Amino acid sequence: MNDNIPPVETEQLDNAPAVLPGYLGITPPPGIPLERSTRTWVDRPEELLKAVNILNQAPVVAVDAEFTQIRTHVQGDSQSPSHRLALLQLAVEHHCYIIDTLRLNDLSPLAAVLANPAIIVLLHGAGADLRVMSERGLDVAHYYDLEAASRSIFGQQESSLAAMLRRAFNIRLDKSLQRTDWTRRPLPPAMVAYAARDAEMTLALYSWLEQHYVWALKIHEHTNQVKSEPVAAWIEPFLNGTSFVSPEVAVVNAKARGIILDDAQIVSDCRRALSVLIQLMYRSRLLRLIADLSLVQLAPDIEPLLQAPYSDERAASARTLGRLGVQESQPLLQALLQDPVYDVRKSAQTALRNLARKETRSPSPPSKLVDGVRSWTIGEANNAEDGNDWKARLRSIMGDS
C-alpha cells in the first residue's frame, strides 16, 4: 500500500452532497424523426409473403415483439410461467408490418429474413424478444441491441426507449398500453398504432445513434459468426451465469481436477480473460468474479478500465476496485465523482466509502449443504496482505500446509 495516499475519511464521504441523478454530459442536438411509414396488418399467409419480399430488400429491419405471460402445467398441478408471442412488428424505411403471430401458425417465411446475416436487425432490449421469437422458430443472425448501446452511453436510468426518444427527437412516448392484453382479437386501432410506433421509433433511434455514437453500436453488435476468445474452463460458468457454486468452491474443484495447478494460474487465467473478452456483459461478470476472489494483483489491469468509453464498464471497474480495497485507486475513483453518467458517479462514491471504512469481515464457518457441498462467505480484502486470506482457506481445504 502507498503510504503517500491519504485515506478518505468516512465522515467526509457521508457528509458529501448526494450524487446528482441523470446524465450531466453533452448531448448532440435532437434529430428529425423519420416520416411515418405505411402500416400493414398481416394475418394471412399470402400477406406474410408480400411483407417478406419487401423486408428481404432492406439492409436494416427494426423489430419489436408484444407477448403475454401464460402458465403451463409441467408436473401434476405445478405451473411454470412462460411467454406467448402475440404480435411481431417489423419496420423498414416507408413500411411497417404488424404480424398477427396468433393467427399465423407458420412463420417460416419470416425466419429467412431474420436469419440472413446481411440484414441488421434492430432490437431495443434484446433479451425477452429474442427468447419469445426463438420459441416460434425465429432466430436472429445479426442484430444491434439499442438499449444496451444507450446504456453504455448514458447509463441505466437513461436507456429506455421513452428516455432515448426524448433525448434524440424531443418526442414523448406514450407507454400507457404497455401492459395491455395483446391476445385479444380484434385489436383496436389504437393498439395496432401503439405496437407499430415502437418498431418505427426503434428504426429512427438507430439512425440518430449511428450518426453520433457508432462506437456504442459496434460494441453491442451480435452475430452468430463471431465467437468470443476462449477463456479458462473454470471461468466460463461464471460468465454464462450457470455456476451453482461459489467462486471459492469452483476454484477448489478445479484444483482437485487438475484444471488449476497453482494460485498464480488463477490470476493469469483471469488476466487473460480480461484481455480477450469483448462483450461487456461477460467483462462485467468477470470483474465480479475477480472481486469475489479478492485478486488484488489484477488492480493494475482494472484501473485503465475506469477510463473506458462505456459507462457500464467504468461503473463495474469502480465497484471492483472498491471491493478489492485498493487504496491506490482513490485518486482515480475521486475523478469519477465528476463523470457525466449517474451510474458511474454512484459506483465511484460507493467504492470510496468501502475504502474509507476498511471493513474486514471474518469468514463464516463452512456450512454443509444437503448434497455435501460446503459453502461460506468471505469478506472484502482491504489490502494486498488480506487479499491472500482466501488462498490460505483454499490450502486448508485442500489439505496443503
C-alpha positions as CSV (number, residue, x, y, z in Angstrom):
1,M,0.0,0.0,0.0
2,N,1.3,3.5,-0.9
3,D,1.5,5.5,2.4
4,N,1.7,8.7,0.5
5,I,-2.0,8.5,-0.5
6,P,-4.1,10.0,2.4
7,P,-7.1,7.8,3.3
8,V,-10.6,9.1,2.5
9,E,-12.4,9.9,5.8
10,T,-15.7,8.2,6.2
11,E,-17.2,11.3,7.7
12,Q,-16.1,13.3,4.6
13,L,-17.9,10.9,2.3
14,D,-21.0,10.6,4.5
15,N,-21.4,14.4,4.6
16,A,-20.7,14.8,0.9
17,P,-23.5,16.1,-1.3
18,A,-25.7,13.4,-2.8
19,V,-24.8,12.3,-6.2
20,L,-27.0,14.2,-8.7
21,P,-29.2,11.9,-10.8
22,G,-29.4,11.9,-14.6
23,Y,-26.9,12.4,-17.4
24,L,-24.8,15.5,-17.0
25,G,-22.8,15.3,-20.2
26,I,-23.2,17.0,-23.6
27,T,-25.9,15.6,-25.9
28,P,-26.0,16.1,-29.6
29,P,-28.8,18.3,-30.9
30,P,-32.2,16.5,-31.5
31,G,-32.7,15.0,-34.9
32,I,-35.7,14.8,-37.1
33,P,-37.6,11.5,-36.9
34,L,-38.3,9.5,-40.0
35,E,-41.5,10.1,-41.9
36,R,-44.4,8.0,-40.8
37,S,-44.4,4.7,-42.7
38,T,-47.3,2.8,-44.3
39,R,-48.6,0.4,-41.7
40,T,-49.9,-3.0,-42.8
41,W,-51.7,-5.6,-40.7
42,V,-50.6,-9.1,-41.6
43,D,-52.7,-12.2,-40.6
44,R,-52.8,-14.3,-43.8
45,P,-50.0,-16.4,-45.4
46,E,-50.2,-14.6,-48.7
47,E,-49.9,-11.2,-46.9
48,L,-46.8,-12.5,-45.0
49,L,-45.1,-13.5,-48.2
50,K,-45.7,-10.0,-49.6
51,A,-44.2,-8.5,-46.5
52,V,-41.2,-10.8,-46.6
53,N,-40.5,-9.7,-50.2
54,I,-40.1,-6.1,-49.0
55,L,-38.2,-7.0,-45.8
56,N,-35.7,-9.0,-47.7
57,Q,-34.6,-5.9,-49.7
58,A,-33.9,-3.8,-46.6
59,P,-30.4,-3.6,-45.1
60,V,-31.8,-2.8,-41.7
61,V,-35.1,-4.1,-40.0
62,A,-36.3,-2.8,-36.7
63,V,-38.2,-5.5,-34.7
64,D,-40.4,-5.3,-31.6
65,A,-42.5,-8.0,-30.1
66,E,-45.6,-8.0,-28.0
67,F,-46.2,-11.0,-25.8
68,T,-48.2,-12.1,-22.8
69,Q,-47.3,-14.3,-19.9
70,I,-49.0,-17.6,-19.6
71,R,-48.8,-20.5,-17.2
72,T,-48.1,-24.0,-18.4
73,H,-48.5,-27.2,-16.5
74,V,-45.3,-29.1,-16.0
75,Q,-45.9,-31.9,-13.5
76,G,-49.1,-32.6,-11.7
77,D,-50.7,-29.3,-10.6
78,S,-47.4,-27.3,-10.7
79,Q,-47.2,-24.4,-13.2
80,S,-44.3,-22.5,-14.7
81,P,-44.6,-19.1,-16.3
82,S,-44.0,-18.8,-20.0
83,H,-44.5,-16.2,-22.7
84,R,-46.7,-16.4,-25.7
85,L,-45.8,-14.3,-28.8
86,A,-48.9,-12.3,-29.7
87,L,-47.6,-9.7,-32.2
88,L,-44.5,-9.0,-34.1
89,Q,-43.8,-5.6,-35.6
90,L,-41.1,-5.1,-38.3
91,A,-40.2,-1.6,-39.6
92,V,-38.1,-0.6,-42.6
93,E,-38.0,2.6,-44.4
94,H,-41.5,3.6,-45.6
95,H,-43.1,0.3,-44.3
96,C,-44.2,-1.2,-41.0
97,Y,-45.7,-4.7,-40.8
98,I,-47.7,-5.7,-37.8
99,I,-47.8,-9.5,-37.9
100,D,-50.5,-11.5,-36.0
101,T,-48.5,-14.3,-34.7
102,L,-51.5,-15.9,-33.0
103,R,-53.4,-16.4,-36.3
104,L,-50.3,-17.2,-38.4
105,N,-49.0,-20.6,-37.3
106,D,-46.3,-20.8,-39.9
107,L,-43.8,-18.0,-39.6
108,S,-41.0,-19.8,-41.6
109,P,-41.1,-17.2,-44.4
110,L,-40.1,-14.6,-41.9
111,A,-37.4,-16.8,-40.5
112,A,-35.3,-16.4,-43.7
113,V,-35.3,-12.6,-43.1
114,L,-34.1,-12.7,-39.5
115,A,-31.6,-15.5,-40.2
116,N,-29.9,-13.5,-43.0
117,P,-26.6,-12.3,-41.7
118,A,-26.6,-9.5,-44.4
119,I,-29.6,-7.9,-42.7
120,I,-29.1,-5.9,-39.5
121,V,-31.9,-6.5,-37.0
122,L,-32.5,-3.7,-34.5
123,L,-33.9,-4.5,-31.0
124,H,-34.4,-2.3,-28.0
125,G,-33.8,-4.6,-25.1
126,A,-33.0,-7.8,-27.0
127,G,-33.3,-10.5,-24.3
128,A,-37.0,-11.1,-23.9
129,D,-37.8,-10.5,-27.6
130,L,-35.1,-13.0,-28.8
131,R,-36.5,-15.7,-26.4
132,V,-40.1,-15.4,-27.5
133,M,-39.2,-15.3,-31.2
134,S,-36.9,-18.3,-30.8
135,E,-39.8,-20.3,-29.4
136,R,-41.6,-19.7,-32.7
137,G,-38.5,-20.7,-34.8
138,L,-37.3,-17.2,-35.4
139,D,-33.6,-16.9,-34.7
140,V,-31.8,-13.7,-35.4
141,A,-28.3,-13.9,-37.0
142,H,-27.2,-10.3,-36.9
143,Y,-28.5,-7.7,-34.5
144,Y,-27.8,-4.5,-32.5
145,D,-29.2,-4.0,-29.0
146,L,-30.1,-0.3,-28.9
147,E,-31.0,-0.4,-25.2
148,A,-27.6,-1.8,-24.3
149,A,-25.9,0.8,-26.6
150,S,-27.9,3.6,-25.0
151,R,-26.9,2.3,-21.5
152,S,-23.2,2.3,-22.4
153,I,-23.5,6.0,-23.3
154,F,-26.0,7.5,-20.9
155,G,-26.4,5.0,-18.1
156,Q,-29.1,2.6,-16.9
157,Q,-31.7,5.1,-16.0
158,E,-31.4,6.9,-19.3
159,S,-31.6,3.9,-21.7
160,S,-35.3,3.2,-22.1
161,L,-36.9,3.8,-25.4
162,A,-39.0,6.6,-24.0
163,A,-36.0,8.3,-22.4
164,M,-33.9,8.0,-25.6
165,L,-36.7,9.4,-27.8
166,R,-37.0,12.4,-25.6
167,R,-33.2,12.9,-25.9
168,A,-32.9,12.2,-29.6
169,F,-36.0,13.8,-31.0
170,N,-37.8,15.6,-28.2
171,I,-40.6,13.0,-28.6
172,R,-42.7,11.9,-25.6
173,L,-43.6,8.2,-26.0
174,D,-47.0,7.1,-24.6
175,K,-46.5,3.8,-22.8
176,S,-50.0,3.6,-21.3
177,L,-50.8,0.4,-23.3
178,Q,-47.5,-1.4,-22.5
179,R,-49.2,-3.9,-20.2
180,T,-52.4,-4.4,-22.1
181,D,-53.7,-7.8,-23.3
182,W,-52.2,-8.4,-26.7
183,T,-54.0,-11.6,-27.2
184,R,-57.4,-10.0,-27.7
185,R,-58.8,-10.0,-31.2
186,P,-59.7,-7.9,-33.0
187,L,-57.1,-5.4,-31.7
188,P,-58.4,-1.8,-31.6
189,P,-56.8,0.6,-34.0
190,A,-55.1,2.4,-31.1
191,M,-53.3,-0.7,-30.0
192,V,-52.2,-1.5,-33.6
193,A,-50.8,2.0,-33.9
194,Y,-49.1,1.7,-30.5
195,A,-47.4,-1.5,-31.5
196,A,-46.2,-0.2,-34.8
197,R,-44.9,3.0,-33.4
198,D,-42.3,1.2,-31.1
199,A,-40.8,-0.5,-34.1
200,E,-40.8,2.7,-36.2
201,M,-39.2,4.7,-33.4
202,T,-36.5,2.0,-32.9
203,L,-35.6,2.4,-36.5
204,A,-35.5,6.2,-36.1
205,L,-33.3,5.9,-32.9
206,Y,-30.8,3.8,-34.8
207,S,-30.3,6.5,-37.4
208,W,-29.5,9.0,-34.6
209,L,-27.2,6.7,-32.7
210,E,-25.4,5.7,-35.9
211,Q,-24.8,9.4,-36.6
212,H,-23.4,10.3,-33.2
213,Y,-22.5,7.1,-31.3
214,V,-21.4,4.5,-33.8
215,W,-18.8,3.2,-31.3
216,A,-21.6,2.2,-28.9
217,L,-23.5,0.4,-31.6
218,K,-20.4,-1.6,-32.6
219,I,-19.7,-2.9,-29.1
220,H,-23.3,-4.2,-28.9
221,E,-23.4,-5.8,-32.3
222,H,-24.1,-9.5,-32.2
223,T,-23.6,-12.1,-34.9
224,N,-23.7,-15.9,-34.8
225,Q,-20.5,-15.9,-36.8
226,V,-18.3,-14.1,-34.3
227,K,-17.2,-16.1,-31.2
228,S,-15.5,-14.8,-28.1
229,E,-12.0,-15.9,-27.5
230,P,-11.9,-19.0,-25.2
231,V,-11.3,-18.5,-21.5
232,A,-10.3,-21.0,-18.8
233,A,-12.9,-23.7,-18.3
234,W,-13.4,-22.9,-14.7
235,I,-14.3,-19.3,-15.5
236,E,-16.9,-20.0,-18.2
237,P,-19.8,-20.9,-15.9
238,F,-19.5,-17.5,-14.1
239,L,-19.6,-15.7,-17.4
240,N,-22.7,-17.6,-18.6
241,G,-24.5,-17.4,-15.3
242,T,-24.6,-21.2,-14.9
243,S,-22.4,-21.7,-11.9
244,F,-24.2,-23.3,-8.9
245,V,-21.3,-23.0,-6.5
246,S,-19.3,-20.0,-5.1
247,P,-16.1,-18.9,-6.8
248,E,-14.1,-20.3,-3.9
249,V,-15.7,-23.8,-4.2
250,A,-15.2,-23.6,-8.0
251,V,-11.5,-23.0,-7.5
252,V,-11.2,-25.9,-5.1
253,N,-13.0,-28.2,-7.5
254,A,-10.8,-27.0,-10.4
255,K,-7.6,-27.7,-8.3
256,A,-8.9,-31.1,-7.4
257,R,-9.4,-32.0,-11.1
258,G,-6.0,-30.5,-12.1
259,I,-7.6,-27.7,-14.1
260,I,-5.9,-25.2,-11.9
261,L,-2.4,-26.0,-11.0
262,D,-1.5,-23.2,-8.6
263,D,-2.6,-19.9,-7.2
264,A,-0.6,-18.0,-9.9
265,Q,-2.8,-19.6,-12.6
266,I,-5.9,-18.2,-11.1
267,V,-4.6,-14.7,-11.6
268,S,-3.2,-15.4,-15.0
269,D,-6.5,-17.1,-16.2
270,C,-8.5,-14.0,-15.1
271,R,-6.0,-11.6,-16.6
272,R,-6.1,-13.4,-19.9
273,A,-9.9,-13.5,-19.9
274,L,-10.0,-9.7,-19.2
275,S,-7.8,-9.1,-22.2
276,V,-9.7,-11.3,-24.7
277,L,-13.4,-10.9,-23.7
278,I,-15.3,-8.4,-25.9
279,Q,-18.9,-8.5,-24.7
280,L,-19.4,-6.0,-21.9
281,M,-21.8,-8.4,-20.1
282,Y,-19.1,-11.0,-19.8
283,R,-16.5,-8.4,-18.8
284,S,-18.7,-7.2,-16.0
285,R,-19.3,-10.7,-14.7
286,L,-15.5,-11.3,-14.9
287,L,-14.9,-8.2,-12.8
288,R,-17.4,-9.5,-10.2
289,L,-15.5,-12.8,-10.1
290,I,-12.2,-11.0,-9.6
291,A,-13.7,-9.1,-6.7
292,D,-15.2,-12.3,-5.2
293,L,-11.8,-14.0,-5.3
294,S,-10.0,-10.8,-3.9
295,L,-7.5,-10.8,-6.7
296,V,-5.8,-7.6,-5.8
297,Q,-3.0,-8.5,-8.1
298,L,-5.2,-7.5,-11.0
299,A,-5.8,-3.9,-9.8
300,P,-3.3,-2.5,-12.4
301,D,-5.2,-4.3,-15.1
302,I,-8.6,-2.9,-13.9
303,E,-7.6,0.7,-13.3
304,P,-7.4,1.6,-17.0
305,L,-11.0,0.5,-17.4
306,L,-12.1,3.4,-15.3
307,Q,-11.4,5.5,-18.4
308,A,-13.3,3.1,-20.8
309,P,-15.7,4.8,-23.2
310,Y,-18.6,2.5,-22.0
311,S,-20.3,3.8,-18.8
312,D,-21.2,0.3,-17.6
313,E,-17.6,-0.8,-17.7
314,R,-16.4,2.3,-15.8
315,A,-19.1,1.6,-13.1
316,A,-18.2,-2.1,-12.9
317,S,-14.5,-1.3,-12.6
318,A,-15.1,1.2,-9.8
319,R,-17.2,-1.3,-7.9
320,T,-14.5,-4.0,-8.2
321,L,-11.6,-1.7,-7.0
322,G,-13.7,-0.7,-4.1
323,R,-14.4,-4.3,-3.1
324,L,-10.8,-5.2,-3.5
325,G,-9.8,-2.4,-1.1
326,V,-7.2,-0.9,-3.5
327,Q,-6.3,2.3,-1.7
328,E,-4.0,3.4,-4.5
329,S,-7.1,3.8,-6.7
330,Q,-8.5,6.6,-4.6
331,P,-7.5,9.5,-6.9
332,L,-8.9,7.7,-10.0
333,L,-12.2,7.0,-8.2
334,Q,-12.4,10.6,-6.9
335,A,-12.2,11.8,-10.5
336,L,-15.1,9.6,-11.4
337,L,-17.3,11.6,-9.0
338,Q,-17.5,14.1,-11.9
339,D,-18.4,11.5,-14.5
340,P,-21.3,12.5,-16.7
341,V,-23.2,9.2,-16.1
342,Y,-25.1,8.8,-12.8
343,D,-24.3,5.1,-12.6
344,V,-20.6,5.7,-12.7
345,R,-20.7,8.6,-10.1
346,K,-22.7,6.4,-7.8
347,S,-20.4,3.4,-8.2
348,A,-17.3,5.6,-7.5
349,Q,-18.9,7.0,-4.4
350,T,-19.7,3.6,-3.1
351,A,-16.2,2.4,-3.8
352,L,-14.7,5.3,-2.0
353,R,-16.9,4.6,1.0
354,N,-15.7,1.0,1.0
355,L,-12.1,2.1,1.0
356,A,-12.7,4.6,3.8
357,R,-14.4,2.2,6.1
358,K,-11.8,-0.5,5.6
359,E,-14.3,-3.1,6.7
360,T,-12.9,-6.7,7.2
361,R,-15.4,-9.5,7.7
362,S,-14.2,-12.8,9.1
363,P,-15.3,-15.8,7.1
364,S,-18.4,-17.5,8.5
365,P,-18.0,-21.2,9.4
366,P,-18.5,-23.5,6.4
367,S,-22.0,-24.9,6.2
368,K,-22.7,-28.3,4.8
369,L,-25.5,-28.4,2.3
370,V,-27.8,-31.3,1.6
371,D,-25.6,-32.6,-1.3
372,G,-22.5,-32.4,0.9
373,V,-21.1,-29.3,-0.8
374,R,-19.6,-26.8,1.7
375,S,-20.3,-23.1,1.2
376,W,-19.1,-20.0,3.1
377,T,-18.9,-16.2,2.7
378,I,-15.7,-14.2,2.8
379,G,-15.2,-10.6,3.5
380,E,-13.7,-8.0,1.2
381,A,-10.0,-7.5,1.3
382,N,-8.7,-4.1,2.3
383,N,-5.0,-4.5,1.4
384,A,-2.7,-6.8,-0.5
385,E,-2.0,-8.9,2.6
386,D,-5.7,-9.5,3.3
387,G,-6.0,-10.5,-0.4
388,N,-4.2,-13.7,0.4
389,D,-6.7,-14.9,3.0
390,W,-8.7,-16.8,0.5
391,K,-5.6,-18.7,-0.6
392,A,-4.9,-19.8,2.9
393,R,-8.5,-21.0,3.2
394,L,-8.2,-22.9,0.0
395,R,-5.0,-24.6,1.0
396,S,-6.6,-25.7,4.3
397,I,-9.5,-27.2,2.4
398,M,-7.1,-29.0,0.0
399,G,-5.0,-30.2,2.9
400,D,-2.0,-28.2,1.8
401,S,0.3,-26.9,4.5
